[in-house]
Amino acid sequence: MGVPASQAFAVSAYLAKQKIQRKKRYPLVLMLEPLWRCNLACVGCGKIQHPEEILNTYLSPEECWAAAEECGAPVVSIAGGEPLVHPQIDKIVEGLIERKKFVYLCTNAILMERWLPKLKPSKYFSFTVHMDGMRDLHDEMVDRKGVFDKAVAGIRMAKELGFRVNTNTTVFADSSTEDMRELFNFLSDDLHIDGMMVSPGYDYPAAPNQSVFLKRPEMINKFKDILSLPERPKWKFNHTPLFLSFLQGKYAMQCTAWGNPTRTVMGWQRPCYLMNEGYAESFDALMNDTEWERYGYGRDARCTNCMAHCGYEATSVGATMKSPLEGIRAGLATMVGRQS
């Protein structure tokens, strides 16, 4: 895995505390969206379809810090929109690090070189650059030429300055096995990425191009092919073995939507990052007043084709902590998939 030892230890201690306190539901990663404004219009994105008055609304640094304290999750993923469009993103990151949160700043990297002098390398901080393929495929997915080259330049500069850099790849219908093989080899061998995340397309109803999304059986077949490639052992994924087995249809699990609660410019989004059934005014209201049993695979039709890490990785982590043997079995299943 591509997770630093200090983070793995802190998260493990946090999970052990929740288990000792016998908490049924608790957050693992805060999905923080301090804005929905973006400098791209990606074909599979459903976050930028809001009215201008909402796109012009930004959370203040104080609101972001308060959300992190209210939630209590050890990890904060700053998304959006494009976080580097926020004029105070450096202050937001600095305050979260002061609170000893492990921060992942998700970015398309267009503005990355501009912000690097204002941010400091830290064991608590990582960039997560969206990379959905090599040049032609990536630029097609973000609907703008030149973005791939800009992202690569930003990654190289950040690595030279001592920053941790991860990538996040969304696998769409047009993402062939060979496309992913070339990308992951490039990220590992050329850019020396610290860790990679993968997820099937999110199936946003508001996305401008619905043809890019896959159905669940198609997702499973695609990930079986990708994760069975001979180069797989050298790819450092920021995922549990259980989640990677789940993507290949080798392990069944239910979504843990509350594991990655989302704080947006509108409030705490119900029930998850991908679905919107209104907003809670507080984290406690989100956790205690949401009818979680209504959502998930087999419960809500909108969840049928979702295998996203924001819903299932928390389930994987919880299952691994509950039964380390399950994690070993999933790891072996992944190995068998590589050799078959």
BADO-302200 format. One record per residue (C-alpha): residue number from 0; residue in one letter; x, y, z. Coordinates in pm, whole numbers, plus 50000, padded with zeros to 5 digits. Layout:
BEGIN
+-----+----+-------+-------+-------+
!   i ! aa !    px !    py !    pz !
+-----+----+-------+-------+-------+
! NUM !  A !     X !     Y !     Z !
...
+-----+----+-------+-------+-------+
This chain:
BEGIN
+-----+----+-------+-------+-------+
!   i ! aa !    px !    py !    pz !
+-----+----+-------+-------+-------+
!   0 !  M ! 50000 ! 50000 ! 50000 !
!   1 !  G ! 50104 ! 50361 ! 49944 !
!   2 !  V ! 49999 ! 50490 ! 50288 !
!   3 !  P ! 50274 ! 50633 ! 50516 !
!   4 !  A ! 50345 ! 50434 ! 50833 !
!   5 !  S ! 50258 ! 50733 ! 51054 !
!   6 !  Q ! 49915 ! 50759 ! 50895 !
!   7 !  A ! 49852 ! 50386 ! 50913 !
!   8 !  F ! 49941 ! 50388 ! 51284 !
!   9 !  A ! 49722 ! 50692 ! 51359 !
!  10 !  V ! 49423 ! 50548 ! 51172 !
!  11 !  S ! 49466 ! 50210 ! 51339 !
!  12 !  A ! 49472 ! 50376 ! 51682 !
!  13 !  Y ! 49161 ! 50575 ! 51593 !
!  14 !  L ! 48977 ! 50262 ! 51478 !
!  15 !  A ! 49079 ! 50073 ! 51791 !
!  16 !  K ! 48937 ! 50356 ! 52002 !
!  17 !  Q ! 48604 ! 50340 ! 51818 !
!  18 !  K ! 48593 ! 49965 ! 51870 !
!  19 !  I ! 48667 ! 49996 ! 52243 !
!  20 !  Q ! 48389 ! 50253 ! 52271 !
!  21 !  R ! 48161 ! 50016 ! 52076 !
!  22 !  K ! 48053 ! 50283 ! 51832 !
!  23 !  K ! 47832 ! 50148 ! 51555 !
!  24 !  R ! 47892 ! 50435 ! 51312 !
!  25 !  Y ! 48192 ! 50664 ! 51295 !
!  26 !  P ! 48372 ! 50862 ! 51022 !
!  27 !  L ! 48703 ! 50758 ! 50871 !
!  28 !  V ! 48761 ! 51027 ! 50608 !
!  29 !  L ! 48605 ! 51374 ! 50597 !
!  30 !  M ! 48519 ! 51466 ! 50240 !
!  31 !  L ! 48563 ! 51844 ! 50254 !
!  32 !  E ! 48431 ! 52049 ! 49963 !
!  33 !  P ! 48514 ! 52415 ! 50036 !
!  34 !  L ! 48382 ! 52515 ! 49692 !
!  35 !  W ! 48211 ! 52368 ! 49387 !
!  36 !  R ! 48372 ! 52606 ! 49138 !
!  37 !  C ! 48609 ! 52436 ! 48894 !
!  38 !  N ! 48833 ! 52536 ! 48606 !
!  39 !  L ! 48734 ! 52224 ! 48408 !
!  40 !  A ! 48407 ! 52070 ! 48288 !
!  41 !  C ! 48485 ! 51697 ! 48294 !
!  42 !  V ! 48246 ! 51473 ! 48103 !
!  43 !  G ! 48169 ! 51251 ! 48403 !
!  44 !  C ! 48141 ! 51521 ! 48672 !
!  45 !  G ! 47817 ! 51609 ! 48848 !
!  46 !  K ! 47958 ! 51866 ! 49090 !
!  47 !  I ! 47966 ! 52174 ! 48868 !
!  48 !  Q ! 47604 ! 52178 ! 48753 !
!  49 !  H ! 47492 ! 52420 ! 49024 !
!  50 !  P ! 47366 ! 52782 ! 48979 !
!  51 !  E ! 47622 ! 53061 ! 48974 !
!  52 !  E ! 47532 ! 53188 ! 49320 !
!  53 !  I ! 47623 ! 52848 ! 49466 !
!  54 !  L ! 47938 ! 52816 ! 49256 !
!  55 !  N ! 48042 ! 53155 ! 49394 !
!  56 !  T ! 48006 ! 53033 ! 49755 !
!  57 !  Y ! 48325 ! 52930 ! 49937 !
!  58 !  L ! 48376 ! 52789 ! 50285 !
!  59 !  S ! 48609 ! 53000 ! 50500 !
!  60 !  P ! 48918 ! 52844 ! 50658 !
!  61 !  E ! 48744 ! 52866 ! 50996 !
!  62 !  E ! 48442 ! 52673 ! 50864 !
!  63 !  C ! 48672 ! 52405 ! 50724 !
!  64 !  W ! 48862 ! 52368 ! 51050 !
!  65 !  A ! 48534 ! 52355 ! 51246 !
!  66 !  A ! 48406 ! 52078 ! 51018 !
!  67 !  A ! 48721 ! 51874 ! 51079 !
!  68 !  E ! 48694 ! 51917 ! 51455 !
!  69 !  E ! 48321 ! 51845 ! 51456 !
!  70 !  C ! 48365 ! 51531 ! 51249 !
!  71 !  G ! 48676 ! 51399 ! 51421 !
!  72 !  A ! 48794 ! 51178 ! 51132 !
!  73 !  P ! 49173 ! 51135 ! 51119 !
!  74 !  V ! 49188 ! 51191 ! 50741 !
!  75 !  V ! 49056 ! 51487 ! 50540 !
!  76 !  S ! 49015 ! 51470 ! 50162 !
!  77 !  I ! 48977 ! 51820 ! 50017 !
!  78 !  A ! 48779 ! 51800 ! 49695 !
!  79 !  G ! 48532 ! 52020 ! 49513 !
!  80 !  G ! 48519 ! 52170 ! 49254 !
!  81 !  E ! 48886 ! 52243 ! 49222 !
!  82 !  P ! 49040 ! 52322 ! 49564 !
!  83 !  L ! 49327 ! 52525 ! 49415 !
!  84 !  V ! 49072 ! 52777 ! 49287 !
!  85 !  H ! 48999 ! 52864 ! 49651 !
!  86 !  P ! 49198 ! 53181 ! 49736 !
!  87 !  Q ! 49272 ! 53062 ! 50092 !
!  88 !  I ! 49345 ! 52697 ! 50027 !
!  89 !  D ! 49693 ! 52730 ! 50178 !
!  90 !  K ! 49544 ! 52855 ! 50507 !
!  91 !  I ! 49286 ! 52575 ! 50505 !
!  92 !  V ! 49558 ! 52313 ! 50462 !
!  93 !  E ! 49783 ! 52474 ! 50723 !
!  94 !  G ! 49505 ! 52476 ! 50982 !
!  95 !  L ! 49415 ! 52114 ! 50920 !
!  96 !  I ! 49778 ! 52008 ! 50954 !
!  97 !  E ! 49802 ! 52200 ! 51282 !
!  98 !  R ! 49513 ! 51982 ! 51400 !
!  99 !  K ! 49718 ! 51676 ! 51298 !
! 100 !  K ! 49479 ! 51569 ! 51024 !
! 101 !  F ! 49618 ! 51371 ! 50732 !
! 102 !  V ! 49523 ! 51590 ! 50438 !
! 103 !  Y ! 49478 ! 51480 ! 50077 !
! 104 !  L ! 49426 ! 51772 ! 49842 !
! 105 !  C ! 49250 ! 51646 ! 49527 !
! 106 !  T ! 49339 ! 51853 ! 49222 !
! 107 !  N ! 49346 ! 51852 ! 48844 !
! 108 !  A ! 49691 ! 52018 ! 48885 !
! 109 !  I ! 49628 ! 52307 ! 48643 !
! 110 !  L ! 49712 ! 52556 ! 48919 !
! 111 !  M ! 49951 ! 52332 ! 49109 !
! 112 !  E ! 50277 ! 52506 ! 49015 !
! 113 !  R ! 50131 ! 52841 ! 49123 !
! 114 !  W ! 50048 ! 52712 ! 49472 !
! 115 !  L ! 50358 ! 52502 ! 49544 !
! 116 !  P ! 50560 ! 52795 ! 49689 !
! 117 !  K ! 50276 ! 52867 ! 49935 !
! 118 !  L ! 50244 ! 52510 ! 50065 !
! 119 !  K ! 50495 ! 52315 ! 50274 !
! 120 !  P ! 50584 ! 51945 ! 50254 !
! 121 !  S ! 50460 ! 51757 ! 50560 !
! 122 !  K ! 50400 ! 51398 ! 50665 !
! 123 !  Y ! 50040 ! 51511 ! 50712 !
! 124 !  F ! 49996 ! 51641 ! 50359 !
! 125 !  S ! 49965 ! 51482 ! 50015 !
! 126 !  F ! 49851 ! 51600 ! 49676 !
! 127 !  T ! 49609 ! 51370 ! 49495 !
! 128 !  V ! 49621 ! 51445 ! 49124 !
! 129 !  H ! 49342 ! 51323 ! 48900 !
! 130 !  M ! 49487 ! 51110 ! 48620 !
! 131 !  D ! 49225 ! 50925 ! 48417 !
! 132 !  G ! 49457 ! 50796 ! 48146 !
! 133 !  M ! 49753 ! 50886 ! 47931 !
! 134 !  R ! 49750 ! 51209 ! 47730 !
! 135 !  D ! 49474 ! 51151 ! 47475 !
! 136 !  L ! 49233 ! 50969 ! 47706 !
! 137 !  H ! 49288 ! 51201 ! 48002 !
! 138 !  D ! 49241 ! 51517 ! 47796 !
! 139 !  E ! 48926 ! 51366 ! 47646 !
! 140 !  M ! 48783 ! 51290 ! 47991 !
! 141 !  V ! 48848 ! 51643 ! 48118 !
! 142 !  D ! 48738 ! 51794 ! 47787 !
! 143 !  R ! 49049 ! 52011 ! 47743 !
! 144 !  K ! 49375 ! 51953 ! 47560 !
! 145 !  G ! 49701 ! 52007 ! 47744 !
! 146 !  V ! 49575 ! 51915 ! 48092 !
! 147 !  F ! 49769 ! 51587 ! 48103 !
! 148 !  D ! 50099 ! 51762 ! 48031 !
! 149 !  K ! 50019 ! 52029 ! 48289 !
! 150 !  A ! 49945 ! 51764 ! 48550 !
! 151 !  V ! 50268 ! 51575 ! 48476 !
! 152 !  A ! 50471 ! 51896 ! 48507 !
! 153 !  G ! 50303 ! 51977 ! 48838 !
! 154 !  I ! 50368 ! 51628 ! 48974 !
! 155 !  R ! 50736 ! 51642 ! 48877 !
! 156 !  M ! 50782 ! 51980 ! 49042 !
! 157 !  A ! 50600 ! 51877 ! 49359 !
! 158 !  K ! 50811 ! 51562 ! 49390 !
! 159 !  E ! 51129 ! 51763 ! 49342 !
! 160 !  L ! 51021 ! 51993 ! 49627 !
! 161 !  G ! 50964 ! 51700 ! 49862 !
! 162 !  F ! 50585 ! 51673 ! 49854 !
! 163 !  R ! 50402 ! 51342 ! 49870 !
! 164 !  V ! 50200 ! 51298 ! 49551 !
! 165 !  N ! 49926 ! 51042 ! 49493 !
! 166 !  T ! 49693 ! 50998 ! 49199 !
! 167 !  N ! 49324 ! 50918 ! 49163 !
! 168 !  T ! 49204 ! 50738 ! 48851 !
! 169 !  T ! 48838 ! 50699 ! 48760 !
! 170 !  V ! 48781 ! 50403 ! 48530 !
! 171 !  F ! 48517 ! 50477 ! 48268 !
! 172 !  A ! 48366 ! 50281 ! 47980 !
! 173 !  D ! 48637 ! 50413 ! 47745 !
! 174 !  S ! 48918 ! 50313 ! 47982 !
! 175 !  S ! 49059 ! 49997 ! 47829 !
! 176 !  T ! 49281 ! 49752 ! 48014 !
! 177 !  E ! 49577 ! 49859 ! 47803 !
! 178 !  D ! 49504 ! 50227 ! 47878 !
! 179 !  M ! 49519 ! 50157 ! 48251 !
! 180 !  R ! 49827 ! 49938 ! 48218 !
! 181 !  E ! 50015 ! 50214 ! 48036 !
! 182 !  L ! 49900 ! 50477 ! 48286 !
! 183 !  F ! 49984 ! 50282 ! 48601 !
! 184 !  N ! 50326 ! 50183 ! 48465 !
! 185 !  F ! 50395 ! 50548 ! 48377 !
! 186 !  L ! 50287 ! 50669 ! 48722 !
! 187 !  S ! 50500 ! 50403 ! 48894 !
! 188 !  D ! 50811 ! 50390 ! 48676 !
! 189 !  D ! 50841 ! 50745 ! 48544 !
! 190 !  L ! 50669 ! 50974 ! 48797 !
! 191 !  H ! 50739 ! 50755 ! 49104 !
! 192 !  I ! 50399 ! 50831 ! 49255 !
! 193 !  D ! 50368 ! 50762 ! 49629 !
! 194 !  G ! 50031 ! 50590 ! 49597 !
! 195 !  M ! 49739 ! 50543 ! 49358 !
! 196 !  M ! 49364 ! 50525 ! 49401 !
! 197 !  V ! 49118 ! 50376 ! 49153 !
! 198 !  S ! 48742 ! 50380 ! 49135 !
! 199 !  P ! 48471 ! 50300 ! 48881 !
! 200 !  G ! 48287 ! 50595 ! 48727 !
! 201 !  Y ! 48049 ! 50752 ! 48977 !
! 202 !  D ! 47731 ! 50745 ! 48765 !
! 203 !  Y ! 47636 ! 51106 ! 48837 !
! 204 !  P ! 47282 ! 51173 ! 48706 !
! 205 !  A ! 47379 ! 51537 ! 48642 !
! 206 !  A ! 47692 ! 51452 ! 48440 !
! 207 !  P ! 47679 ! 51583 ! 48081 !
! 208 !  N ! 47783 ! 51249 ! 47926 !
! 209 !  Q ! 47608 ! 50942 ! 48067 !
! 210 !  S ! 47770 ! 50706 ! 47815 !
! 211 !  V ! 48100 ! 50708 ! 48006 !
! 212 !  F ! 47959 ! 50510 ! 48301 !
! 213 !  L ! 47968 ! 50132 ! 48348 !
! 214 !  K ! 47716 ! 49892 ! 48498 !
! 215 !  R ! 47832 ! 49685 ! 48795 !
! 216 !  P ! 47900 ! 49359 ! 48601 !
! 217 !  E ! 48105 ! 49558 ! 48348 !
! 218 !  M ! 48301 ! 49723 ! 48630 !
! 219 !  I ! 48385 ! 49386 ! 48785 !
! 220 !  N ! 48505 ! 49240 ! 48455 !
! 221 !  K ! 48715 ! 49547 ! 48381 !
! 222 !  F ! 48884 ! 49545 ! 48721 !
! 223 !  K ! 48945 ! 49171 ! 48699 !
! 224 !  D ! 49140 ! 49235 ! 48380 !
! 225 !  I ! 49328 ! 49538 ! 48512 !
! 226 !  L ! 49425 ! 49385 ! 48846 !
! 227 !  S ! 49532 ! 49058 ! 48685 !
! 228 !  L ! 49805 ! 49222 ! 48476 !
! 229 !  P ! 50160 ! 49098 ! 48546 !
! 230 !  E ! 50279 ! 49448 ! 48646 !
! 231 !  R ! 50023 ! 49466 ! 48928 !
! 232 !  P ! 50270 ! 49387 ! 49215 !
! 233 !  K ! 50465 ! 49709 ! 49158 !
! 234 !  W ! 50158 ! 49935 ! 49160 !
! 235 !  K ! 50117 ! 50096 ! 49503 !
! 236 !  F ! 49746 ! 50138 ! 49565 !
! 237 !  N ! 49610 ! 50340 ! 49858 !
! 238 !  H ! 49346 ! 50073 ! 49914 !
! 239 !  T ! 49295 ! 49773 ! 50136 !
! 240 !  P ! 49327 ! 49431 ! 49971 !
! 241 !  L ! 48958 ! 49380 ! 50057 !
! 242 !  F ! 48851 ! 49676 ! 49847 !
! 243 !  L ! 49057 ! 49560 ! 49550 !
! 244 !  S ! 48901 ! 49214 ! 49585 !
! 245 !  F ! 48556 ! 49376 ! 49602 !
! 246 !  L ! 48622 ! 49558 ! 49273 !
! 247 !  Q ! 48694 ! 49220 ! 49113 !
! 248 !  G ! 48374 ! 49064 ! 49247 !
! 249 !  K ! 48569 ! 48833 ! 49481 !
! 250 !  Y ! 48435 ! 48979 ! 49803 !
! 251 !  A ! 48081 ! 49102 ! 49878 !
! 252 !  M ! 48020 ! 49398 ! 50105 !
! 253 !  Q ! 47770 ! 49673 ! 50176 !
! 254 !  C ! 47834 ! 50045 ! 50149 !
! 255 !  T ! 47937 ! 50238 ! 50461 !
! 256 !  A ! 47815 ! 50581 ! 50354 !
! 257 !  W ! 47879 ! 50741 ! 50695 !
! 258 !  G ! 48246 ! 50641 ! 50680 !
! 259 !  N ! 48319 ! 50930 ! 50441 !
! 260 !  P ! 48083 ! 51212 ! 50544 !
! 261 !  T ! 48077 ! 51512 ! 50312 !
! 262 !  R ! 48083 ! 51877 ! 50425 !
! 263 !  T ! 47995 ! 52108 ! 50139 !
! 264 !  V ! 47918 ! 52477 ! 50093 !
! 265 !  M ! 47553 ! 52383 ! 50155 !
! 266 !  G ! 47610 ! 52185 ! 50475 !
! 267 !  W ! 47657 ! 51815 ! 50557 !
! 268 !  Q ! 47535 ! 51629 ! 50249 !
! 269 !  R ! 47293 ! 51336 ! 50290 !
! 270 !  P ! 47354 ! 51048 ! 50254 !
! 271 !  C ! 47691 ! 51051 ! 50077 !
! 272 !  Y ! 47932 ! 51221 ! 49841 !
! 273 !  L ! 47750 ! 51095 ! 49531 !
! 274 !  M ! 47384 ! 51124 ! 49630 !
! 275 !  N ! 47205 ! 51434 ! 49753 !
! 276 !  E ! 46891 ! 51415 ! 49961 !
! 277 !  G ! 46938 ! 51743 ! 50141 !
! 278 !  Y ! 47179 ! 51877 ! 50397 !
! 279 !  A ! 47217 ! 51851 ! 50773 !
! 280 !  E ! 47312 ! 52157 ! 50976 !
! 281 !  S ! 47560 ! 51965 ! 51189 !
! 282 !  F ! 47765 ! 51648 ! 51181 !
! 283 !  D ! 47568 ! 51505 ! 51473 !
! 284 !  A ! 47244 ! 51564 ! 51283 !
! 285 !  L ! 47390 ! 51391 ! 50978 !
! 286 !  M ! 47492 ! 51086 ! 51177 !
! 287 !  N ! 47189 ! 51057 ! 51404 !
! 288 !  D ! 46900 ! 51176 ! 51187 !
! 289 !  T ! 46985 ! 51009 ! 50854 !
! 290 !  E ! 46801 ! 50685 ! 50779 !
! 291 !  W ! 47114 ! 50496 ! 50678 !
! 292 !  E ! 46930 ! 50166 ! 50641 !
! 293 !  R ! 46748 ! 50304 ! 50336 !
! 294 !  Y ! 47067 ! 50327 ! 50129 !
! 295 !  G ! 47307 ! 50079 ! 49975 !
! 296 !  Y ! 47318 ! 49799 ! 49722 !
! 297 !  G ! 46984 ! 49618 ! 49706 !
! 298 !  R ! 46813 ! 49893 ! 49906 !
! 299 !  D ! 46814 ! 50196 ! 49680 !
! 300 !  A ! 46811 ! 50164 ! 49300 !
! 301 !  R ! 47055 ! 50455 ! 49270 !
! 302 !  C ! 47315 ! 50247 ! 49454 !
! 303 !  T ! 47298 ! 49955 ! 49211 !
! 304 !  N ! 47598 ! 50055 ! 48999 !
! 305 !  C ! 47808 ! 50221 ! 49267 !
! 306 !  M ! 48139 ! 50059 ! 49367 !
! 307 !  A ! 48316 ! 50384 ! 49456 !
! 308 !  H ! 48587 ! 50388 ! 49720 !
! 309 !  C ! 48413 ! 50674 ! 49904 !
! 310 !  G ! 48141 ! 50424 ! 49997 !
! 311 !  Y ! 48320 ! 50091 ! 50018 !
! 312 !  E ! 48675 ! 50159 ! 50136 !
! 313 !  A ! 48553 ! 50242 ! 50486 !
! 314 !  T ! 48367 ! 49910 ! 50488 !
! 315 !  S ! 48688 ! 49735 ! 50385 !
! 316 !  V ! 48891 ! 49903 ! 50659 !
! 317 !  G ! 48632 ! 49815 ! 50922 !
! 318 !  A ! 48616 ! 49453 ! 50808 !
! 319 !  T ! 48995 ! 49423 ! 50810 !
! 320 !  M ! 49013 ! 49562 ! 51165 !
! 321 !  K ! 48731 ! 49334 ! 51279 !
! 322 !  S ! 48888 ! 49026 ! 51126 !
! 323 !  P ! 49250 ! 49052 ! 51007 !
! 324 !  L ! 49207 ! 48704 ! 50859 !
! 325 !  E ! 48958 ! 48847 ! 50609 !
! 326 !  G ! 49223 ! 49095 ! 50496 !
! 327 !  I ! 49471 ! 48811 ! 50444 !
! 328 !  R ! 49215 ! 48610 ! 50248 !
! 329 !  A ! 49133 ! 48909 ! 50029 !
! 330 !  G ! 49502 ! 48968 ! 49966 !
! 331 !  L ! 49545 ! 48604 ! 49862 !
! 332 !  A ! 49240 ! 48633 ! 49635 !
! 333 !  T ! 49397 ! 48935 ! 49470 !
! 334 !  M ! 49722 ! 48741 ! 49420 !
! 335 !  V ! 49535 ! 48450 ! 49265 !
! 336 !  G ! 49366 ! 48695 ! 49029 !
! 337 !  R ! 49707 ! 48819 ! 48916 !
! 338 !  Q ! 49833 ! 48470 ! 48843 !
! 339 !  S ! 49523 ! 48338 ! 48663 !
+-----+----+-------+-------+-------+
